[in-house]
């Protein structure tokens, strides 16, 4: 664990050195780097792995940021770690960050794994309504609706302790950090960036995803030349939690396609 600065942002970082092509992970809205614990455990122990909390989440802080700013944060950490030609793996908002990073820094991204994400997510009006609700009432007021989109009903029923634990992570996210991340998602349109990507891409959709349903991920895969689409059965919006083995398989498949 370390803390690193990128401009005015202070970033909480986990870096595991290793051998061969590595992975840089980008988190979803309302989570921190622990989102990837189970996925990392399923990857080879000598594989280089880079994780960080995004601004305003976990132990990271910083001024308001666009998706491109979050991508620049991750790129700066990759530069310092010497992590080039890596698999950049992101879920939801993190998938947007991965797209932006791959477009801006093709030297760093050898392949991408984009889970439960799109070139756009939701509408500006819906995001503004969520921002207003969080600033007015706090994250606990929206937590049940968010978890209903995050997780498949069967998973929630079978994992009540984990369901409660991930709810606590969401509820303990700084409200202003969450609101600012919502604003970044609302403003992002990565259609042009996706269409210009020239690298192996694996797009994962959850069949029970209530935030970015399979049609959104299908459109993303169609926008990226040569992208592979996989739909995970009975999985919601956060495959790193519900289906970490599938996430790890996608990462390894993407790594094997790096030229």
C-alpha positions as MATLAB code, in Angstrom:
seq = 'XXXXXXXXXXXXXXXXXXXXXXXXXXXXXXXXXXXXXXXXXXXXXXXXXXXXXXXXXXXXXXXXXXXXXXXXXXXXXXXXXXXXXXXXXXXXXXXXXXXXXXXXXXXXXXXXXXXXXXXXXXXXXXXXXXXXXXXXXXXXXXXXXXXXXXXXXXXXXXXXXXXXXXXXXXXXXXXXXXXXXXXXXXXXXXXXXXXXXXXXXXXXXXXXXXXXXXXXXXXXXXXXXXXXXXXXXXXXXXXXXXXXXXXXXXXXXXXXXXX';
ca = [
       0.000    0.000    0.000;
       1.233    3.499   -0.790;
      -0.016    7.006   -1.428;
       0.996    8.839   -4.577;
       0.174   12.243   -5.994;
      -0.877   13.111   -9.501;
      -1.199   16.881   -9.544;
      -3.704   17.816   -6.847;
      -4.988   14.244   -6.469;
      -3.774   12.003   -3.649;
      -4.217    8.366   -4.678;
      -4.270    5.249   -2.520;
      -2.372    2.569   -4.470;
      -1.721   -1.167   -4.269;
       1.113   -2.292   -6.562;
       2.266   -5.902   -6.786;
       5.391   -6.250   -8.947;
       5.849   -9.362  -11.031;
       6.919  -10.778  -14.339;
       5.426  -10.468  -17.798;
       2.408   -8.439  -18.927;
       0.451   -7.072  -15.972;
      -2.953   -5.621  -15.195;
      -4.140   -2.148  -14.218;
      -7.605   -2.125  -12.659;
     -10.151    0.708  -12.701;
     -12.948    0.713  -10.099;
     -16.656    1.308  -10.354;
     -18.625    4.133   -8.783;
     -19.136    3.623   -5.049;
     -16.399    1.020   -4.540;
     -12.707    1.020   -3.689;
      -9.782   -1.161   -4.730;
     -11.059   -4.059   -2.597;
     -13.521   -4.620   -5.450;
     -10.737   -6.615   -7.144;
      -9.581   -8.768   -4.221;
     -11.144  -12.012   -5.445;
     -10.162  -11.408   -9.072;
      -6.550  -10.764   -8.059;
      -6.539  -13.931   -5.961;
      -7.578  -15.907   -9.055;
      -4.699  -14.568  -11.178;
      -1.151  -16.008  -11.268;
       0.838  -14.993   -8.175;
       3.706  -13.551  -10.248;
       1.481  -11.359  -12.448;
       2.038   -7.596  -11.907;
      -1.133   -5.981  -10.550;
      -1.925   -2.285  -10.058;
      -5.009   -1.038   -8.205;
      -6.002    2.335   -6.803;
      -8.966    4.093   -5.236;
     -10.372    6.738   -7.574;
     -10.595   10.326   -6.370;
     -13.171   10.807   -3.643;
     -13.410    7.073   -2.899;
     -11.678    4.871   -0.358;
      -8.497    6.582    0.811;
      -8.034    8.781   -2.274;
      -8.860   12.461   -2.549;
      -8.708   15.211   -5.109;
     -10.583   17.938   -6.939;
     -13.468   17.283   -9.360;
     -12.381   15.174  -12.318;
     -13.576   14.036  -15.720;
     -13.326   10.446  -16.921;
     -10.221   11.545  -18.818;
      -8.728   12.926  -15.583;
      -9.316    9.601  -13.836;
      -7.625    7.877  -16.795;
      -4.663   10.250  -16.450;
      -4.420    9.359  -12.747;
      -4.175    5.662  -13.581;
      -1.746    6.322  -16.446;
       0.554    8.267  -14.102;
       0.599    5.326  -11.691;
       1.344    2.918  -14.544;
       4.217    5.115  -15.718;
       5.748    5.156  -12.233;
       5.382    1.392  -11.888;
       6.838    0.754  -15.349;
       3.644   -1.063  -16.299;
       3.353   -0.832  -20.092;
       1.510   -2.959  -22.671;
      -0.746   -4.080  -19.827;
      -4.304   -5.337  -19.671;
      -6.402   -2.388  -18.519;
      -9.455   -3.857  -16.810;
     -12.394   -1.743  -15.695;
     -15.969   -2.266  -14.598;
     -18.795    0.275  -15.011;
     -17.251    3.740  -14.518;
     -13.876    1.983  -14.511;
     -14.652    0.591  -17.944;
     -15.084    4.150  -19.174;
     -11.753    5.058  -17.561;
     -10.129    2.080  -19.314;
     -11.496    3.211  -22.686;
     -10.201    6.745  -22.155;
      -6.778    5.503  -21.034;
      -6.427    3.156  -24.002;
      -7.325    5.975  -26.395;
      -4.952    8.503  -24.818;
      -2.029    6.170  -24.006;
      -1.867    3.226  -26.415;
       1.698    2.645  -25.207;
       0.337    1.649  -21.799;
      -2.694   -0.418  -22.867;
      -1.911   -3.667  -24.627;
      -5.487   -4.945  -24.260;
      -8.681   -4.014  -22.421;
     -11.299   -5.918  -20.452;
     -14.456   -3.807  -20.208;
     -17.123   -5.165  -17.875;
     -20.680   -3.875  -17.538;
     -19.943   -0.537  -19.153;
     -20.577    1.474  -22.298;
     -19.460    4.478  -24.285;
     -22.190    6.289  -22.345;
     -23.993    5.209  -19.192;
     -27.414    6.568  -18.294;
     -28.618   10.097  -19.014;
     -27.451   13.455  -17.634;
     -30.905   13.972  -16.126;
     -30.839   10.671  -14.249;
     -27.341   11.326  -12.950;
     -28.304   14.809  -11.781;
     -31.247   13.362   -9.905;
     -28.908   10.923   -8.154;
     -26.420   13.694   -7.348;
     -29.222   15.763   -5.835;
     -30.463   12.813   -3.775;
     -26.994   12.000   -2.426;
     -26.233   15.599   -1.506;
     -29.643   15.970    0.140;
     -30.112   12.622    1.887;
     -26.754   10.806    1.829;
     -25.748    7.475    0.332;
     -27.755    5.234    2.689;
     -30.927    6.668    1.149;
     -30.062    5.268   -2.288;
     -28.174    2.141   -1.193;
     -30.949   -0.411   -1.656;
     -31.732    0.802   -5.174;
     -28.023    0.699   -6.077;
     -27.492   -2.808   -4.697;
     -30.526   -3.961   -6.639;
     -28.705   -2.915   -9.800;
     -25.321   -4.213   -8.652;
     -26.218   -7.785   -7.812;
     -28.428  -10.544   -9.179;
     -31.280  -11.478   -6.802;
     -30.025  -15.050   -6.452;
     -26.574  -13.857   -5.402;
     -28.016  -11.493   -2.791;
     -30.183  -14.232   -1.341;
     -27.266  -16.675   -1.154;
     -24.738  -14.165    0.240;
     -26.449  -11.982    2.863;
     -23.235  -11.182    4.764;
     -21.368  -10.125    1.626;
     -24.404   -8.171    0.454;
     -24.345   -6.246    3.738;
     -20.592   -5.714    3.547;
     -20.649   -4.238    0.050;
     -23.577   -2.039    1.095;
     -21.374   -0.662    3.882;
     -18.627    0.130    1.376;
     -21.111    2.100   -0.703;
     -22.662    3.890    2.272;
     -19.238    4.895    3.619;
     -18.095    6.457    0.343;
     -17.702   10.235    0.821;
     -20.955   11.731   -0.531;
     -19.208   14.541   -2.392;
     -16.688   12.143   -3.931;
     -19.592    9.990   -5.107;
     -21.481   13.001   -6.489;
     -18.442   14.209   -8.398;
     -17.927   10.771   -9.924;
     -21.592   10.752  -10.980;
     -21.002   14.083  -12.724;
     -17.987   12.644  -14.549;
     -20.049    9.726  -15.845;
     -22.896   12.029  -16.868;
     -20.553   14.172  -18.963;
     -18.697   11.321  -20.659;
     -19.263   10.243  -24.253;
     -16.585    7.803  -25.381;
     -18.059    6.799  -28.726;
     -15.243    8.326  -30.740;
     -12.594    6.905  -28.401;
     -14.040    3.385  -28.614;
     -14.208    3.487  -32.389;
     -10.528    4.416  -32.575;
      -9.214    1.634  -30.343;
      -6.792   -0.743  -32.041;
      -6.077   -3.449  -29.488;
      -7.592   -6.696  -28.197;
     -10.810   -5.994  -26.314;
     -13.042   -8.303  -24.295;
     -16.437   -6.912  -23.257;
     -18.327   -8.640  -20.441;
     -22.029   -8.164  -19.755;
     -24.097   -9.429  -16.846;
     -27.426  -10.933  -17.833;
     -28.996   -9.508  -14.641;
     -27.222   -6.148  -14.741;
     -29.662   -3.423  -13.720;
     -27.335   -0.510  -14.536;
     -25.756   -1.380  -17.903;
     -27.884   -4.189  -19.372;
     -26.409   -6.472  -22.033;
     -27.693   -4.240  -24.848;
     -25.428   -1.419  -23.635;
     -22.370   -3.681  -23.553;
     -23.291   -5.180  -26.927;
     -23.286   -1.667  -28.404;
     -19.858   -1.040  -26.875;
     -18.456   -4.251  -28.334;
     -19.891   -3.334  -31.732;
     -18.144    0.054  -31.539;
     -14.664   -1.406  -30.869;
     -13.142   -3.079  -33.930;
     -12.665   -6.808  -33.305;
     -14.018   -6.780  -29.748;
     -15.209  -10.050  -28.210;
     -18.501  -10.051  -26.272;
     -19.348  -12.471  -23.464;
     -22.584  -12.442  -21.456;
     -22.288  -13.840  -17.925;
     -25.436  -15.721  -16.975;
     -27.318  -14.613  -13.834;
     -24.658  -11.992  -12.964;
     -25.415   -8.379  -12.125;
     -23.404   -5.193  -12.525;
     -20.263   -6.151  -10.585;
     -18.714   -9.369  -11.944;
     -15.517   -8.867   -9.872;
     -17.701   -9.669   -6.851;
     -20.234  -12.131   -8.263;
     -18.012  -13.846  -10.852;
     -14.318  -13.225  -10.071;
     -13.214  -16.418  -11.802;
     -14.850  -15.219  -15.026;
     -13.132  -11.847  -14.633;
      -9.768  -13.561  -14.158;
     -10.320  -15.757  -17.222;
     -11.100  -12.673  -19.317;
      -7.962  -10.921  -18.061;
      -5.794  -13.913  -18.934;
      -7.430  -14.268  -22.343;
      -6.787  -10.577  -23.031;
      -3.174  -10.912  -21.862;
      -2.635  -13.834  -24.229;
      -3.803  -11.681  -27.148;
      -1.309   -8.869  -26.552;
       1.009   -8.737  -29.545;
];
